[in-house]
Amino acid sequence: MVLCVRAVLFLDSVLSAIVEISEQAYRDFQRHVDRLCFLIVASDCPDNEIDVERLHLRAQAMSLFPEKIPLYEMIYESRFRRLLSQFRDPNYR
């Protein structure tokens, strides 16, 4: 009985650590999204550097949640295109 309780507590602590890591990874990802939005809207960062940042963010998204890349495209890439069009070049791809 004591062994079962210890095993459950151990598994609970492992699961908590995994959740904490994934929450931290998502917060880091969201900070990167915010930074990219700032670069697009309020900086004179060259477009090619913004494109590199977008690629880096896409790679980060693919490693964090590979099964949700269509959702990433729908939410984040469309936001980046809209911001680029609105604050940079209206004809931006």
N, C-alpha and C positions, 0 to 999 in steps of 0.2 A: 504494500500500500504506500509506504513512504517512498519507495523507488518510483512508483507511478506518479506521485505528486511531484517529485524532483524532476522527472522526465517532462511532465507537463509544464512546470515552471521554466525549465531550460528551453523547451520549444517556444514557449511564450516570449521569452527574452530574445531568442533568435528571430522570431517573426517581428517583434518590435524593432529590432535593429535593422532588419530589411526594410520595413516601412519607413523608418527614420532616414535611411540612406536614400530611398526612392523619393521621399518628400524633399530632401536636401537637393537631390539631382533636379527635381522639377523646379525648385526655387532658383537654382542656378540657371536652368534653361529659361525661365521667365525673366530673370535679370538680363540675360543675353538678348531676349526679344525686346525688352524695354530699351536697352542700349542701342540696338539696331534702329528702332523707331526714332530715337533721339538723333542718331546720325543722319537719318533721312530728313527729318523735319528741321532740326535746329543746328546743323553744322555745315561746314563747307567741305566735307569729306568727299573726295572724288567718287564718281559712280562705280569705277572698277573696284575700289576698296569696299564699297557697300555690297557689290556682287560677291566678293570674297567672303564677307561676313555672312551673307545669306547662305552661301554654300556650307560654311562652317556650322551654321545653325541647323541646316537641313541634315548634315551628318550627325550632329548631336541628337536631333529628333529621331533619326533612324536607329541610333544606338539605344535611346531611352525607350521608345515605343514604336518598334518597326511595324507592328500590325495597324498602326493608326496614321500612317503616312498620308492616305487620302484626306483624312481629317485635318492634318497639318497643312496640306495644300489648300484646303478649303478655308481654313481660318487664318493662318499666318501669312502664307504667300499672297493671298488675295489682299490682306491688309497692307503688306509691303508694296504691292503693285499700286494700290490706291494711294498710299502716302507718296510714293515716287511720282505718280502722275499729278497729284495735288500740289506737292511742294517742290518738285524738281522740274521735270519735263512732262508736259501733258501728253506727249507722244511716246512716253516710255513704254517699252515692251510690256 
